[in-house]
Amino acid sequence: MKQIKILLEELIETCSSYIQARMRLTVLQLSEKTSKVASDFLTILILIIFFLFAFIMLNVGLAKWISHGLNNEWGGFFIMGGFYILLGIILMVMKEKLIRVPLLNAIIKSFFSVEKKAEDKVENIEQSLVNKLDPDSSKKKMN
């Protein structure tokens, strides 16, 4: 009877440890996902700002170069504007395939990579619980 009581106490203590570890793991998963999304967002925002400035400068230079070649002060700017209107229409028509699907896939891939790491940690904890509760099971697996 005393041995059963000791085993039950060990079981309760092990289950309590498991629940606490699982709760900590959930909090860590959430914080990791949140921090990764936030840092990725800020990085992309900073890169967009720098590339936007470079893009504007290159477009102004290209428009001036076209204007110079046409001997028309504003012709290059109108040509560049027409080009970007055409590009915008193409993007609007193909937004699902070119923007939405790749963006969603990247976000989902990011979330599932974190989830996979967490699942591996939980499996390790579960296996250690099984080993503590039934030491014979680990010997059976080794044979």
KELUM-570714 format. One line per field, with one value per residue (C-alpha): residue number from 1; residue in three letters; x, y, z. Coordinates in nm, 3 decimals, m for minus. Last residue first. Layout:
KELUM-570714
vexvex	(NUM/...) $
mimi	(ALA/...) $
px	(X/...) $
py	(Y/...) $
pz	(Z/...) $
//
This chain:
KELUM-570714
vexvex	(143/142/141/140/139/138/137/136/135/134/133/132/131/130/129/128/127/126/125/124/123/122/121/120/119/118/117/116/115/114/113/112/111/110/109/108/107/106/105/104/103/102/101/100/99/98/97/96/95/94/93/92/91/90/89/88/87/86/85/84/83/82/81/80/79/78/77/76/75/74/73/72/71/70/69/68/67/66/65/64/63/62/61/60/59/58/57/56/55/54/53/52/51/50/49/48/47/46/45/44/43/42/41/40/39/38/37/36/35/34/33/32/31/30/29/28/27/26/25/24/23/22/21/20/19/18/17/16/15/14/13/12/11/10/9/8/7/6/5/4/3/2/1) $
mimi	(ASN/MET/LYS/LYS/LYS/SER/SER/ASP/PRO/ASP/LEU/LYS/ASN/VAL/LEU/SER/GLN/GLU/ILE/ASN/GLU/VAL/LYS/ASP/GLU/ALA/LYS/LYS/GLU/VAL/SER/PHE/PHE/SER/LYS/ILE/ILE/ALA/ASN/LEU/LEU/PRO/VAL/ARG/ILE/LEU/LYS/GLU/LYS/MET/VAL/MET/LEU/ILE/ILE/GLY/LEU/LEU/ILE/TYR/PHE/GLY/GLY/MET/ILE/PHE/PHE/GLY/GLY/TRP/GLU/ASN/ASN/LEU/GLY/HIS/SER/ILE/TRP/LYS/ALA/LEU/GLY/VAL/ASN/LEU/MET/ILE/PHE/ALA/PHE/LEU/PHE/PHE/ILE/ILE/LEU/ILE/LEU/ILE/THR/LEU/PHE/ASP/SER/ALA/VAL/LYS/SER/THR/LYS/GLU/SER/LEU/GLN/LEU/VAL/THR/LEU/ARG/MET/ARG/ALA/GLN/ILE/TYR/SER/SER/CYS/THR/GLU/ILE/LEU/GLU/GLU/LEU/LEU/ILE/LYS/ILE/GLN/LYS/MET) $
px	(1.601/1.629/1.253/1.190/1.439/1.260/0.927/1.064/1.117/0.740/0.642/0.979/1.035/0.684/0.747/1.082/0.903/0.642/0.915/1.092/0.763/0.695/1.033/0.973/0.629/0.783/1.037/0.761/0.546/0.830/0.869/0.490/0.463/0.730/0.590/0.244/0.380/0.580/0.285/0.056/0.298/0.345/m0.035/m0.122/0.142/0.201/m0.084/m0.360/m0.238/m0.246/m0.506/m0.402/m0.033/m0.093/m0.287/m0.007/0.256/0.053/0.021/0.392/0.483/0.248/0.418/0.763/0.654/0.500/0.820/1.034/0.821/0.839/1.132/1.118/1.438/1.341/1.683/1.689/1.341/1.448/1.749/1.533/1.285/1.569/1.720/1.382/1.323/1.664/1.613/1.266/1.389/1.679/1.440/1.195/1.474/1.572/1.212/1.128/1.435/1.330/0.975/1.100/1.322/1.040/0.798/1.052/1.125/0.756/0.678/0.975/0.890/0.531/0.620/0.886/0.653/0.377/0.606/0.764/0.422/0.319/0.646/0.600/0.250/0.377/0.660/0.413/0.180/0.468/0.599/0.250/0.224/0.560/0.458/0.124/0.293/0.559/0.286/0.095/0.408/0.473/0.111/0.130/0.451/0.284/0.000) $
py	(m0.415/m0.041/0.009/m0.266/m0.108/0.227/0.059/m0.115/0.222/0.279/0.604/0.773/0.652/0.759/1.102/1.126/1.042/1.310/1.568/1.472/1.483/1.830/1.954/1.811/1.973/2.310/2.287/2.192/2.486/2.732/2.596/2.602/2.975/3.070/2.840/2.991/3.345/3.255/3.071/3.366/3.602/3.367/3.329/3.699/3.862/3.710/3.458/3.651/3.991/3.887/4.137/4.409/4.348/4.379/4.702/4.841/4.754/4.938/5.241/5.216/5.220/5.510/5.712/5.629/5.745/6.061/6.137/6.077/6.312/6.604/6.814/6.683/6.635/6.268/6.148/6.416/6.316/5.949/6.043/6.261/5.975/5.732/5.965/6.023/5.649/5.570/5.828/5.697/5.336/5.427/5.606/5.315/5.064/5.236/5.264/4.906/4.777/4.954/4.816/4.465/4.469/4.606/4.337/4.058/4.179/4.192/3.851/3.692/3.856/3.736/3.382/3.355/3.502/3.259/2.959/3.063/3.097/2.756/2.601/2.748/2.599/2.259/2.264/2.343/2.066/1.817/1.910/1.860/1.527/1.422/1.531/1.352/1.037/1.051/1.089/0.798/0.582/0.664/0.581/0.255/0.164/0.234/0.000) $
pz	(m2.742/m2.672/m2.692/m2.434/m2.192/m2.228/m2.156/m1.842/m1.670/m1.670/m1.503/m1.534/m1.891/m1.994/m1.846/m2.027/m2.351/m2.287/m2.226/m2.548/m2.739/m2.597/m2.720/m3.067/m3.078/m2.992/m3.273/m3.519/m3.407/m3.472/m3.826/m3.863/m3.797/m4.049/m4.317/m4.267/m4.308/m4.619/m4.775/m4.707/m4.883/m5.180/m5.220/m5.184/m5.405/m5.749/m5.782/m5.609/m5.731/m6.100/m6.227/m5.985/m6.060/m6.436/m6.383/m6.166/m6.431/m6.696/m6.467/m6.395/m6.765/m6.830/m6.555/m6.696/m7.043/m6.898/m6.705/m7.012/m7.222/m6.977/m7.107/m7.462/m7.661/m7.682/m7.561/m7.287/m7.174/m7.167/m6.950/m6.725/m6.681/m6.607/m6.348/m6.184/m6.185/m6.034/m5.760/m5.680/m5.666/m5.437/m5.200/m5.213/m5.159/m4.836/m4.711/m4.812/m4.630/m4.311/m4.337/m4.413/m4.106/m3.891/m4.010/m3.966/m3.613/m3.525/m3.680/m3.506/m3.173/m3.189/m3.290/m3.019/m2.757/m2.847/m2.849/m2.520/m2.355/m2.487/m2.368/m2.023/m2.006/m2.126/m1.873/m1.593/m1.710/m1.729/m1.386/m1.244/m1.420/m1.273/m0.923/m0.951/m1.079/m0.808/m0.545/m0.700/m0.698/m0.331/m0.241/m0.435/m0.247/0.088/0.000) $
//
